[in-house]
């Protein structure tokens, strides 16, 4: 890369970083990913209408409390009769019916606003129940309780007690749904009037049914005891009113692979893998093999690994045999390593010196520092008047000066001639 171009990149990067730090909000807007709301199921229009009416009724209570209660009873009664059914109050109530985020409520209110005004000014006396008048009779979004569908048909079990009181009628109270009964645990039948699979009638009268659980493996029973079974769940067989586990491993019901064996469990079975030493097996471990896998041999009742290294010879030079489970492999002998498919002798690396990783320039600086410390020490001793150390100090300075000049004499001379 051209050095001039790299000098131009650095300021640009610094400038970009400063821009990022100086305007974090702007950068966040540019790189942030908009939040995606999770999908949701829209409420049935009947439920939306019911919510709208409930909110409308709360608004009526709120407006009465907010506008009166000051203490002047005669004045309040006179004003209340005018305000009670006034357009002013209607507007105040409608303004707070739907929350800002409830789109379905706003859409329904827009469609039915004229109907609500008609009820407010003309229908309140003959139809005081706004929900029935608006949601059921006028908009035909809802049905009476216990009924469902476009024609408001009774739920199974009757409108008075849909699904016998032991389930939920699909679409109840709306103009939709199938009317199918979703029964509680233990109950079944079209109208949840029977006990479900695995339960029995513990108590029943004209209006009441109690279903209790059968003994574990019983699908149908006459009571809670083990001996009360009438029908068994899958994997069990009825024997003298008791459910006995079927051993699928001893019948043709089990279907395991060629290298698997069957293990019976309560009401079912499991297929588990044979040992590696086996070609087909009757159970777990190398002692239950039907035949031995290649690389194994029969020793008594078990299939044991064959040590191929007793007879195998590795073809490569400087290789040795290493036994493995069911086979063997050829590896390089100690002191050799594999390179391009051949075992070559490993080169023992020379021990690295203390300064082996230092560059030449770093060594020069370190030498100068070392000699500088020595000279300083000698200078200190020479300053005390010791002639021996004074002589050593002068000699060391002379040696260092000669070394420095000999190494750099050319550069010193050139600098001197050029006036540097």
N, C-alpha and C positions, 0 to 999 in steps of 0.2 A: 504493500500500500504506500502511496506517496505520503511522506511525512507532512507535507503541506495540507493534504486533505484531512489527516488525523488531527492537526491543530485546529481545523475548522469544525470538527465534530464535537470536541469537548465543550466549547462555548454554547453550541446548540443544545447539547444535553443538559448543561447547567441551566440554560434559559428555560427548557421544557420542564425541568424539575421545579424551578421557581414558580412557573405558571401553575403547575399542579398543586404546590403547597399554598399558593396564594388564592386559588379559586377552587377549594375542595368541593363546594356544593355544585358548581358547574360541571366538573369532571364526573361527579357521581351521577348526575342526571344523564350524562352521555353514555356511561358504561353500565348503568344499572339495568337489570332485566325486569320488565313489568311483571307484577304478581298476577298469576293466573288463578282465579278463584276455582275451587273444586266444583264439579257439577253437582246440582241438587235437583231434587224432584219438586216440581211446582205443586202447590196445594190444590186440592179439588176446589172448583169454584164455589161449591156449597160451604166449604170451610172458610173461604175468603169472605163470603157473604155473612156468615155467622160472626166472624171477627169484626166486620164492619158494624154490624148491628150492636154487638156488645160494646164497642167503642162509642157508638152513638148514644147508647143509654148512659154510659159513664159521663159523657159530655153533658147530658141533661142534668144529672145530679150535680156536676161541678158548677154549671151556670147558675143553678138556683142558689147554691151556697155562696158563690162569689158576689152575687149582685144584691143579696138581701141579708138581713140579720143585724141591722144597725141599731135597733131598739125602738124605732118609731113604728109600732105595729099597725096603726090605722093607715099611715102613709104607705107602708110596705104592702098591705093587702090590696090597696087601690092600684098600686103600680104593678103588683104581681099578676093580677088578672089580665093586664094588658101585655106584660112581658112574657107570660107563660107560653102563649102560642104565637108570639110575634116573629116576624121575619128576622129581626135583629138577633134573637136568640138562636134561630135556626142557622144563621150564618156563623155565629160564634161556635156552635157545636160542630158544624161541618168542617170548619177550619182545622180542628184538632182531631178529626176522625182517623186519618191515616198518617202514619209516621213517614218521614221524608224518604226512607229507603224501601218502603213497602210498595213496590210497583204494581202488584196485582190489586191491592186495595185501591190505589188511585185510579187504575183502569176501570175497575168495577164501579167506583163512585161516579166517574165521568159518564158511564153508560146508564146509571140508574138515578142520576141526580133529579131529573124531572119526576120520576116516580116517588122519590123521597119527599119532594116538595108537595106533590099531590096528596100523599098520605098526611103530611104535616098540617096542611090547611083544610083538607076535606074528609079524610078517612080515619082520623084518630079515634073518634067516638065509636064507630061501628067495628073497627079492627084495631084494638089497642095493642095487639102483639105484632110489632113491626117485623120480626123475623118471619113469622108465618105469612104475613101479608106480602112482604117484599121477596124473600128468598124462596118460599115454597109456592105461593099462589101467583105472584106476578112474574117473577123471573124464571120460575120453575127450575131452580137449581138444587133444591133440597126436597127430601121426603120426610114424612113423620118418622119418629123413632120406631124401630122394629120393621121398617120397610126399606125397599131398595129399588133401583132401576128406573127407567123412564116412566113406567106406570105405577111406581110406588107399590110394588107387590110385597106381601108379607114375607119376612125371612122364614126359613125352615124352623119349625117349632112354634110359629105364630108370632104376631107383632107384639103381643103382651110379654112373651118370654122367648125372644129369638135364640135359636140354638140351645134351647133348654136351660139357658143360664150358665152353660159350661163351655161356651165358645164365642167366637166373634163372627158376626155375619158380614161378609165382604160387601162393602158399598152401603152398609146400613146408614140411613139418614140422607143419602145422596141420590141423584138421578143416574148413578153409574153402578159399577160392580156386578158380580155374578150371583150374589146371594149365597155363595158357598160358605159352609160353616167351617171355620178353623178352630177345631176343638182343643181344649186344654189337655195336658198330658194325662193319659189314663182313660180318656173318653173318646168315643168314636161314633160312627153312624152318620146318616144324613143330617140329623138334627142334634148330634152329640147326646143321643138318648140311650146309648149303650156303652159298655166298658170296652176299652180298646185292647189290642193284642198285649198279652202279658198282665192283664188286670182281671179281677173278678168283682161281682156285685157284693159288697160288704153290707149294703143297706139300700132299700128302695121303698118308696111309697108313691102316692099320686103326684107329688110335686118335688120329690127329693131323691137323688141317686148318689151313692158314695161308692167309688171304685178304688180298690186297694190292689197293690202289686202282688203277683203270683210269686212262688218260689223261683229262684234264679233261672233255670233252663226251661221252665214251663211257658209255652205260648198261650195256652188256655188252661184254666184251672177252676176248681169248685171251691177252693179255699186257699189259705196261705201256707199250708204244710207241704213238705216234699212229696207226700203220698196223695196229694189232691190234684195232680196233673191230669189233664185230659188230652193235651196235645203238646208236643215238644218243639223247641226251636231247632233251627238247622244245626246239624252236628250232634244231635241227641236222639235217642230212640226210647219210645215208651215201653216200659216193662213193669207190669203190676202197678200201674198208676204212678210210677216213678220215671223220671227221665235219666237215662244212663248214657254216659259219653260214648260215642262211636269212635273206635280206633281206626281212623282212616288209613293208617300206615299198614294195617293188616288186611286191607281190602283194596279194591281197584279204584277207590275214590281218590286216592292220593296220586298226584302226577308230578314227580320230581325229575330233574334232569339226570343224564347219565353219570355225571360226576357229583351227584348230590345224594343225601340220605334223608329219610323221612323221620320227623319227631312229632309224636302225637301231643296235642294240647287240648284243653277243655273246650269241646265244641268245634275244634278245628285241628289243623296240623301245620307244621313248618317244614321247609326244605332247607337243609344246611349243606355247605360245601364239604366234600371229602378232603382228607389230608392230601398234601402234595405228593406223597409217596404212592397214592392209590390210583388205579384205573378202575373206577367203580368201587363202591364200598357199601357196607351194611350198617355202619355207624361211625362214630368219631374216632380219630386216631389211626396210626399206622398198623394197628393190630386188627382192624376190621376191614381190611382191603379184600376185594375180590381178585384183583391182579395188581402187580407192582408196576409203577410207572417206569419209563426208561431212566436209567441211572440209579435204580434201586433194585435190591435183590431180597428174596425171601430168606429170612433167618429165623427159624422157628415159626412162630405165628405172626411175625411182624415183617413189614417191608422197610429195610434199612438202606441208608445211602451207601453206594459203592464208591470206594476211594480210587478214582481213576489214576491218580498220581503214582500208584504202585506199579502200573504197567504203561501208562501214557508217557511219551517222550515229546517234549516241546521242540519244534523244528528250528526255531530261531536261535542264533548265537547269543550267549549270555542271558538266556531265559531259564525260568524254573516253573514247575507245575504248582498250581494252587487249587486244592480241592474245594468244591462248592456243593450245595445241596442238589443232588441229582445230576451233577456235571463237574467240570473243571475248567480252569482257564490258565493261560500262559502269561506270566508277568516277568518283568525284568528282575534279574537277580539283585541282591543288595549291592549298592555302590554303582548301579547303572540306572539310567532313565531312558524312556522311550522318546525317540525323535525321528519323525518321518517313518514310522514303522520299524525302526531298528533300535536295539538297546545299545546305547553308548555310555562310556564311563563318565561318571559325574566329575566335573572339575571342582576341586575344593577351593573355594575363594580365599585369596590371601587376606590375612587379618588386616582390617582397615586401621590406619593410624588415626591418632587423635585429630589431626588436621587434614585428613584425607579429602574431606568434602569442601574444603575452603578453596576459594579461587586464588590465583597467583597474586593479584593486587591485594587481597585481604591478608595474605601471608606477609607481604612487604610491609604493610601498615603495622601488623602485629610485631614484626621484627624491630621496626623503628620504635615502637612503644616499649618493647622489652629493653633495648639498649638505652632508651631515654631514662627508664627507671634506674638502670645500673649506673649511668653517668650521674644522675641526681644523687644517688646514695654515695658515690665516691666523692662528689663535690662537697657533700655535707661533712664527710670525714676529713677531707682535705682542709676545709675551713677551720677545723679544730687544731691545725698545725702539725698534723702527722705527716712527716716527709715521705714515708712509704706510700701512703694512700694518695698523697699529692702527686707523686710520680706516676702511680697507676692511673689516676684521673686524667693527667695530661696525655699519657699514652693512649688511653681509650678515646679521648676526644680526637687525637690525631688520627687514629685508626678509622674512626667513623667518618672523619672529614675526607680522608683518602678514599674510602669505599664510596662515599657519596659522589665525590668528584670523578672517580673513575667510571661510575655508572652513568653519570649525567654530564660528563665533560663536554661532549659534543653540543648538547642543548645549551649548556651554560655559555660556551664560547659563541655560539650562534646568537644567543640573546644579547650578549655583551656587544658584538659587532653591530647588531641592528639597533642598539640603543634601548633595548627593552629592560 
